[in-house]
């Protein structure tokens, strides 16, 4: 029988793919979480409310990287929709389809920048 270690039971960090020792609701390890918070604090290119909503998405674990931290799946506010968004600003949410910068893409930008 195969022995399980603490690191393999809890999965891997969504950002750096290192094994996690403790389960986290957001899926990020402590170092990557600190980098995300630092990126959010220093972000001056987006409105504060969008950065706050993006951090809320990250804390809830509602953003999951698909390909090399460039394309992400993001859950909507009410939890009924999944959107694809990119760190470069494209998103298939209603706002993104109107070419308006949404907080989904801000969250993706923060993950990619961290």
N, C-alpha and C positions, 0 to 999 in steps of 0.2 A: 504494500500500500504506500502511496506517495505522501510524504510529510508536507504539510502546508506551513508556510511561514506567515508572520504577520503582514509582511509587505505584499505577498501575493493575494491574501484574502481581501484586501481593500482596493486593489486595482492600481492604476497608474495615474500620474498627474496629466491632465488634459493638455497642458502647455509643453512640458519638457519630457513627458513620458517616463519619468523616474518612478520607481515603486513608492506607493504611499504606505506609511506605517500605521496611520490612523484614518478612519473614514472621514470624509469631509462632504458636506452637502453640495459644495460648488465644484468638487472634482479637482481642485488645484492644491498643490503642495504649499507649504508655508513660504518658501522663497519666491515662488511664482505669484502667490497671492500678494506678497509685499511689493513685487514689481508692478502688478496691476494697479494697486492702490497708488503707488508713486506716479505711474503714468496718468492716472485720473487726476491727481492733484496738480500735476504740471501741465495738463491739457488746457490750452487757451484758445484753441481753434474752434471749439464747439460751445454752444450755450451751456450754462451751468445746469439747467434742468435736464438737458439731454445726457450730460455726463453722469448726473445723479441717477437717472433712469437706467443708463447703461451699467452702472455699478450695481444697481439692484438686480438686473438680469444676471450679472456675474455671480453675485452672492447667492442667488437662488439656484444656480446651476442650470439656467435656462438658455445657455448658449454652448453649443458643442462644436468643436472644430471637425471639419470633414477632411480637408486636404491641406496638409502642411501649414496650418494656421493662416490660410488665405481665404478659404470658403467655410462658412459656418451655418449651422442650423440654429434658428432662434425661435423660441416659443412666444406666442403673442401674450398680451396682458391678461386676457381672459382664459388662456390655456387651450383654446380650441383650434388654433392655427399654428402651422410651422412655416417659417419663412427661411429662404436661403438668402444669405447676405455675404458680402465680401468686404474685406478690410479697405478696399479702395472706394467704397461708398455705394455700390449697387445693392439693391434689396428688392425683393418681390412682394413687399408689403404694400398696402394701398398708398402710403406716402411715397415710398420708393418708386412705385410705378408712375407717379406724377413728377419724378425727378426732384423730390424734396429730400434733403438729408434727414434720415430718421435715426432714432436712438439705437436701433438694431445695428446699423452700420457703425455708429459711434462705439458700441460695445466691441464689435469686431476689430475696429481700428485700435482700441485699447489693448486687446489681447495680442494683436500682431505687433504693437509697439513695445510691449513689455518684454 
